[in-house]
Amino acid sequence: MAFEPQRFIHAANVRLDVPVSVHLSEQLTDELRNSLEDATLTAFDSVVDHCISRQVDYLLLSGNVFLEADRSLRARLTLLDGFRKLKAKHIPVFVLPGDADPAEAWRSIPELPDNVTVCYSSNPEPEVLARGERVITTVSASMWYGETDAFGIRVIGRGQDGIEPFRVGIVSRAKYEESRRMASLSSSNEEDFLNVSADDDSKDSRAGSIAVDAEVAATGRHSEVETTAEYEAGFRNYIEQLMVEGRLSYVAYMGDLDRLTISLEPGKVHCPGTTQPRSQLEADSGVCSLVHVDAGGKATIEELNTSAVDWKNIDLNVEANATLNNSLQRMKSLLLAQPRHKSDRIWSVTWTLRGPLPILHDFIEEDLELAVAVELEELETSGQKIRLVHQVRTLPDLWEVPEKESLGQQYADLITEDAIVSRRRLMGFVRQQKNLSEGWKQRFEALVAGVDRERILARMRIDGAEWFVPDIHMLLPDLDDFDEDILQDEPLEGYGLTSDEDDEDDDDDSAGDSSAVDDAEDEDEVDLEDGEDYDEDEEETE
């Protein structure tokens, strides 16, 4: 099929006027506070600027543009100001309401510019974008299938002169769950109709049947346990069926903060993530997506940075002869080497200093965090100023004492062995506990995910030196008997669909290893509820 070439920007989870949280080891100034409070507003301005500078055909906003529960006037004013700037440049906007900004909230906004089209799920007919007399794009929040609905309203946009419109739709886990519930109810009704004349064996059987039907209606699934892999496979099949029956070329995946891209036969499924993370737990930086569509309907997606606040994690290896002054110079050089973006206003930098315990101890005595905050308060390059806030942690190397049989050396050897325990094995242990409720499992999993084994080991090394070594300056670094790489926690396999970017990373990791490729083909999904997978992976890692 032929399509009109076009490009558009896709942004989601803007969450206007939601404050950003960063770690501060210094006093919060009014200027810094205002910048953090305005970060999401500044990020939306960056999205608008990208639309104008790239001369896109339209802007697609999919879900959670603002939080209706907050009732923020600043959010609405910023939104309207951005829409008016786009109108002045003749750039249309299509809005797909989400959970935080439902359709009712958009209807209540007065005087939306006429370049803004809100796609309501109650309207089965798609919204259209024309270039001249030809419709080049259709956008719909409806989930109708087929050419027309029951009332004869055309659901799928028409093509003209052999040129098909680029069709955009939506999908979410909530809609998937709803379709499963409806399918279960429909199946239950059919069974009731077929068995309407059958004699019931007993009142108990009738009660049991009603209980099962109620469970199916409430949960959307039968009593058999469904694994995570089975659920994800069903969700993926549902998306592909949706795209085929709706003739969709591009699907906005809603209800998630993680950036995701899936290439299916009909086209792309994409979630751009968030334009401004609220904390580093969400992402290191915020982005939107520039989507290019060629004449064949193939979409390519480019990442554009939009966040005003970014997080940087930088390691610095300190030598035995290092001083605080030369270390500060090295830190500045590392900052200058970090990628910078036009939208950057604040960097929250987490420093990890590794080196001999005596040197790191001296740095702390010289007030390391204060020195970093004062000397590296601001970064200015090419006329761009970036405010820096810092968090500094020190991770001392393994130390040894001259007396190999001493209690201090025994302690050092012991904590080294404990460092072998991994976060993945801890997670597997939690998920194997059958006597825990789902609520407690989630609490423990959240705790395990936040465990920092290096920091725990560092604390143990510092305390051990204070307990067993009269003068820490007698400790000499010796890394021959220990590999610090073993302390790097393996990333925990997450729930959810597999992104194209994840697949590319897997391909890079298994390059040149045919067995790894075969394993990846045999196991596309991992059942995270099976703790044995973690033990096997752990043995391979060790």
C-alpha positions, -999 to 999 in steps of 0.1 A, spaced: 0 0 0 11 36 -7 10 64 19 17 101 20 51 106 36 48 125 69 64 131 102 49 138 136 60 140 173 45 116 198 47 126 235 30 111 266 30 114 303 38 151 303 21 155 337 22 193 337 29 210 370 40 179 388 72 186 409 104 168 404 124 152 433 162 152 434 187 144 462 201 175 478 231 177 500 229 215 501 204 241 510 175 245 486 175 280 471 145 297 457 160 296 422 166 258 424 131 252 439 114 271 411 134 252 385 123 219 400 87 230 402 87 242 366 105 212 352 75 195 336 62 228 322 97 234 307 97 199 292 63 206 275 78 238 261 106 217 247 81 194 230 64 224 213 98 238 203 107 204 187 75 205 167 82 239 154 119 234 146 112 201 129 82 214 110 61 183 118 28 176 103 11 172 137 17 165 174 2 134 190 -3 135 228 -13 102 243 -24 102 279 -16 119 312 -9 153 297 -20 167 331 -34 153 363 -70 163 366 -70 155 404 -45 183 410 -68 209 394 -37 229 384 -43 263 368 -6 266 357 -9 233 339 -39 245 318 -24 278 311 9 262 299 -11 238 278 -31 265 261 0 286 255 17 257 238 -13 250 217 -15 286 205 22 286 195 16 255 174 -16 271 159 5 301 148 27 276 129 -3 257 115 6 225 134 -24 204 144 -26 185 177 -43 152 183 -51 143 220 -58 108 232 -71 111 268 -56 89 295 -64 78 330 -51 109 347 -66 133 321 -99 116 312 -122 128 284 -144 147 309 -114 168 319 -106 178 283 -143 187 277 -141 211 307 -112 231 293 -126 263 278 -115 278 245 -93 250 231 -77 264 199 -92 250 168 -60 232 158 -65 208 188 -86 177 182 -95 155 213 -102 119 202 -130 106 224 -135 68 227 -172 74 225 -168 85 189 -162 55 167 -155 76 136 -118 85 134 -105 120 134 -87 129 101 -58 151 90 -59 162 53 -31 175 31 -50 194 4 -80 173 -6 -64 140 5 -67 124 40 -32 115 50 -38 104 87 -66 92 108 -64 90 147 -90 72 168 -94 64 205 -122 39 197 -118 2 197 -144 -7 171 -136 -34 146 -146 -37 109 -154 -13 81 -184 2 99 -201 -1 132 -236 -13 140 -250 21 130 -233 22 97 -207 48 108 -175 43 89 -148 32 114 -118 28 91 -108 59 71 -110 57 34 -81 59 10 -81 81 -21 -63 76 -55 -46 45 -42 -31 64 -12 -41 50 22 -42 72 53 -17 64 80 -40 50 107 -32 57 144 -49 38 172 -44 31 209 -40 1 232 -36 -4 269 -36 -32 294 -68 -18 308 -85 -22 275 -71 -57 271 -84 -67 305 -118 -53 296 -119 -73 264 -111 -105 283 -139 -98 308 -163 -92 280 -152 -124 262 -156 -144 294 -191 -130 300 -201 -137 264 -188 -173 267 -207 -177 300 -239 -165 285 -236 -189 256 -231 -218 280 -261 -207 300 -282 -206 268 -271 -241 257 -278 -256 291 -311 -238 298 -331 -270 294 -307 -293 312 -316 -307 346 -294 -296 375 -277 -324 394 -279 -306 427 -281 -272 444 -244 -275 453 -234 -278 416 -255 -247 408 -239 -227 435 -204 -238 424 -212 -229 388 -224 -194 399 -193 -189 420 -170 -198 390 -189 -175 367 -186 -147 392 -149 -152 394 -145 -152 357 -166 -121 353 -146 -103 380 -111 -113 370 -114 -120 333 -97 -154 337 -105 -189 347 -94 -205 379 -63 -221 363 -31 -202 371 -19 -181 342 18 -175 340 33 -141 332 46 -155 299 11 -167 289 -4 -133 298 21 -113 279 18 -136 248 -20 -131 249 -16 -94 252 8 -93 222 -16 -114 201 -44 -90 211 -24 -60 199 -16 -77 166 -53 -87 161 -63 -51 169 -39 -37 143 -50 -62 116 -87 -58 120 -85 -20 124 -59 -17 96 -37 3 120 -2 14 110 8 28 144 -5 21 179 0 44 209 7 21 239 -8 39 269 -8 35 307 30 30 311 59 53 319 86 31 303 97 38 268 86 9 245 88 1 208 75 -32 193 76 -39 156 48 -61 144 38 -71 109 11 -44 105 33 -16 120 47 -1 152 35 -2 187 51 26 207 51 44 241 75 74 242 79 72 280 77 105 298 88 140 288 101 147 324 107 119 350 97 128 385 127 110 399 155 87 388 133 57 396 113 65 365 142 73 341 175 91 338 160 116 313 127 125 296 121 122 259 95 124 232 96 106 198 99 120 163 82 95 139 91 95 102 66 77 79 78 69 43 58 63 12 55 26 20 40 33 54 71 22 73 76 42 105 110 50 120 112 65 155 139 90 167 143 99 203 143 136 213 154 148 247 129 171 264 136 170 302 148 200 321 161 178 349 184 148 340 201 123 363 238 113 358 256 84 374 294 87 372 321 65 385 356 78 395 384 55 404 408 72 429 444 62 429 466 58 460 484 91 453 452 111 445 444 144 462 410 161 466 420 190 442 431 168 413 401 145 419 378 176 415 395 184 382 389 149 370 353 151 380 349 183 360 364 166 330 340 137 334 311 162 335 322 179 304 322 145 286 286 138 295 260 142 267 242 175 268 209 185 254 193 219 246 165 213 271 188 206 301 185 229 330 196 208 360 217 177 364 213 156 395 247 138 396 254 107 417 291 102 421 306 69 430 342 72 442 361 39 443 396 36 458 418 28 488 400 33 521 427 57 536 424 81 506 386 81 506 387 86 544 409 117 540 385 131 513 356 128 537 377 145 565 383 173 540 344 176 535 342 160 501 305 168 495 309 205 503 339 208 481 320 192 452 290 214 457 311 246 457 336 238 430 311 221 407 280 242 412 274 250 375 285 237 342 288 262 313 297 251 278 289 266 244 268 293 261 246 268 279 244 269 317 235 237 336 229 238 374 245 209 392 233 191 423 254 163 437 252 131 458 286 116 466 291 80 478 325 64 485 331 27 480 365 16 494 385 -12 479 391 -45 496 418 -40 523 443 -63 539 463 -62 571 498 -75 575 488 -102 600 471 -127 578 458 -148 607 444 -118 626 408 -112 634 407 -82 611 418 -103 581 393 -130 589 366 -103 590 377 -89 556 377 -124 541 342 -130 555 325 -99 541 341 -106 507 324 -140 506 291 -124 515 294 -100 485 288 -129 462 251 -130 471 232 -113 443 200 -93 441 187 -117 416 190 -147 440 173 -126 467 144 -119 443 141 -155 434 140 -165 471 111 -140 477 91 -152 447 95 -189 458 78 -182 491 43 -198 487 31 -187 522 34 -150 514 4 -131 501 7 -111 469 7 -79 489 37 -90 510 55 -103 479 52 -69 462 66 -52 493 96 -75 495 102 -73 458 103 -35 461 128 -37 489 150 -62 471 150 -40 439 163 -11 459 192 -31 476 226 -16 469 251 -44 476 281 -22 469 270 4 494 263 -23 521 298 -38 515 314 -4 517 298 3 551 310 -31 563 345 -23 551 346 11 568 332 -3 601 356 -32 600 386 -9 596 374 11 626 370 -20 647 401 -39 638 427 -15 624 444 10 648 455 32 619 436 30 586 466 45 568 485 13 572 460 -4 548 474 -10 514 452 -16 483 455 -52 470 430 -63 444 448 -94 432 425 -118 453 392 -102 445 373 -92 414 351 -62 421 330 -69 390 312 -96 409 295 -69 430 277 -55 399 241 -67 404 225 -84 374 195 -64 362 162 -80 373 140 -92 345 110 -70 344 74 -77 336 58 -66 304 62 -66 266 97 -69 251 108 -37 234 127 -35 201 156 -18 220 158 -47 244 159 -72 215 188 -52 200 207 -53 234 202 -91 236 215 -95 200 247 -75 209 253 -95 241 250 -128 222 270 -119 191 293 -147 181 276 -172 205 252 -194 185 239 -211 216 229 -178 231 209 -170 200 192 -204 200 183 -199 237 168 -165 230 147 -180 202 134 -208 224 126 -185 253 111 -152 242 94 -148 276 105 -156 311 81 -168 338 91 -144 367 71 -164 392 94 -194 389 124 -188 412 144 -217 396 151 -195 366 170 -171 389 191 -199 404 201 -212 370 210 -177 358 230 -171 389 251 -202 384 259 -191 349 268 -157 361 291 -169 388 
